[in-house]
């Protein structure tokens, strides 16, 4: 049986269906971000939080638009868009969920693009005073809890499960695993010291002082290819397309690389 799904420390913002707590980049409004042509609501995977929070003000400065980001687990976001969340853009941590929504006619076909490949990081909590440098170190008795995102809803959790299975540690580590409802929640457990170690998104820890990390061999899991697309019912298609171009352009790519993402070659 899978262990508890943990939500992370106070202040970790999540949302569900049409009632959502929204994280705002730059000076985005609390109003419905899809009400006017100068506003965008972007439903984005939790692994993208730091990168998009930096990108948002850059895009706002360039365009004069207001961008609001709502972060959550990739699968949960897809379900919410399918249920009618009035997002303008879906920024996923995998391709499958984007494909699924597009095949249901919920995304604009020609806007779908792979914008980055994510990296999985093995992290240690400096507050817990434990340092792990390899997956086998997770078996050490002083490592009592290992945080990962819920594999059922988060691509980084799925990659963590695949990596542990690849090295034959999954069954042995099951009693230690604690699950965040997205990768940001899992990261918070390591950051706060409530878990001694974790397998999370490199993008969330690469500039973090409360943890140490080593990257996980990508051959141990399926590539974390991250895709985005404009939502078909958007009222702001032109602006949403412009944001896609910005993410894939020089400024967006530089921010993605800063947070450890591997960006595709420019076409």
DANORRA-V628212 format. One record per pair of residues at least 24 apart in sequence whose C-alpha atoms are under 8 Angstrom apart, sorted by the first residue. I is the first residue (numbers start at 0). J is the second residue. If there is no record, write none. Layout:
# DANORRA-V628212
i={I I}
j={J J}
This chain:
# DANORRA-V628212
i={1 2 2 2 2 2 3 3 4 4 4 4 4 5 5 5 5 5 5 6 6 6 6 6 7 7 7 7 7 7 8 8 8 8 11 11 12 13 13 13 14 14 14 15 15 16 16 16 16 16 16 17 17 17 17 19 20 21 21 21 21 22 22 22 22 23 23 23 23 23 24 24 24 24 24 24 24 24 25 25 25 25 25 25 26 26 26 27 27 27 28 28 32 32 32 33 33 33 33 33 33 34 35 35 36 36 36 37 37 37 37 37 38 38 38 38 38 39 39 39 39 39 39 39 39 39 39 40 40 40 40 40 40 40 40 41 41 41 41 41 41 41 41 41 42 42 42 42 42 42 42 42 42 42 43 43 43 43 43 43 43 43 43 44 44 44 44 44 44 44 44 45 45 45 45 45 45 45 46 46 46 46 46 46 47 47 48 49 49 49 50 50 50 50 53 54 54 54 58 58 71 72 72 72 72 72 73 73 73 74 74 74 75 81 85 85 86 86 87 87 87 87 87 87 87 87 87 88 88 88 88 88 88 89 89 89 89 90 90 90 90 91 91 91 92 92 92 92 92 92 92 92 93 93 93 93 93 94 94 94 97 97 97 104 105 105 105 106 106 106 106 106 107 107 107 107 108 110 110 110 110 110 111 111 111 111 112 112 112 113 113 113 113 113 114 114 114 114 114 114 114 115 115 115 115 115 115 115 115 116 116 116 116 116 116 116 116 117 117 117 117 117 117 117 117 117 117 118 118 118 118 118 118 118 118 118 118 119 119 119 119 119 119 119 119 119 119 120 120 120 120 120 120 120 120 121 121 121 121 121 121 121 121 122 122 122 122 122 122 122 122 122 122 123 123 123 123 123 123 123 124 124 124 124 124 124 124 124 124 124 125 125 125 125 125 126 126 126 126 127 127 127 127 128 129 129 130 130 131 132 132 133 134 135 137 137 138 138 142 142 142 143 143 143 144 144 144 144 144 144 144 145 145 145 145 145 145 145 145 146 146 146 146 146 146 146 146 146 146 146 146 146 147 147 147 147 147 147 147 147 147 147 148 148 148 148 148 148 148 148 148 149 149 149 149 149 152 152 153 153 153 154 155 155 155 155 156 156 156 156 158 158 158 159 159 159 161 161 161 162 162 163 165 165 166 201 201 201 202 202 202 203 205 205 206}
j={173 173 174 176 177 178 177 178 149 177 178 179 180 177 178 179 180 184 185 179 180 181 184 185 179 183 184 185 187 188 184 187 188 191 183 184 70 69 70 71 69 70 71 75 79 78 79 80 82 83 84 79 83 84 85 69 69 67 68 69 70 67 68 69 70 52 66 67 68 69 51 52 53 55 56 66 67 68 52 55 56 59 65 66 56 65 66 65 66 67 65 67 65 66 67 85 86 87 233 234 235 234 234 235 234 235 238 63 64 65 235 238 64 65 66 67 235 64 65 66 67 86 87 88 235 238 239 66 67 68 69 85 86 87 88 66 67 68 69 86 87 88 89 90 68 69 70 71 76 86 87 88 89 90 68 69 70 71 73 76 89 90 91 70 71 72 73 76 90 91 92 70 71 72 73 181 182 183 92 182 183 200 202 203 202 203 203 202 203 258 202 254 255 258 254 246 251 254 242 245 181 152 153 180 181 182 152 153 154 151 152 153 152 105 232 233 230 233 229 230 231 232 233 234 235 236 239 227 228 229 230 233 239 227 228 229 230 225 226 227 228 225 226 227 117 153 154 155 223 224 225 226 154 223 224 225 226 224 225 226 226 227 228 231 230 231 232 228 229 230 231 232 228 229 230 231 228 227 228 229 240 243 226 227 228 229 226 227 228 224 225 226 227 263 225 226 227 246 247 262 263 224 225 226 255 260 261 262 263 222 223 224 225 260 261 262 263 200 201 202 222 223 224 225 259 260 261 200 201 202 214 215 217 223 259 260 261 155 158 159 198 199 200 201 214 215 217 198 199 200 201 212 213 214 215 196 197 198 199 212 213 214 215 189 196 197 198 199 204 210 211 212 213 189 195 196 197 210 211 212 189 190 191 192 194 195 196 209 210 211 190 192 209 210 211 190 191 192 209 192 193 194 195 195 195 196 196 211 196 212 213 213 163 168 172 196 171 172 194 195 196 175 194 195 175 176 177 193 194 195 196 175 176 177 194 195 196 197 198 176 177 178 179 185 186 188 189 194 196 197 198 199 176 177 178 179 182 185 186 197 198 199 178 179 180 181 182 183 184 185 199 178 179 180 181 182 180 181 180 181 182 223 182 199 200 223 181 182 198 199 220 221 223 198 199 220 219 220 221 219 220 219 219 220 219 258 259 260 258 259 260 258 258 259 258}
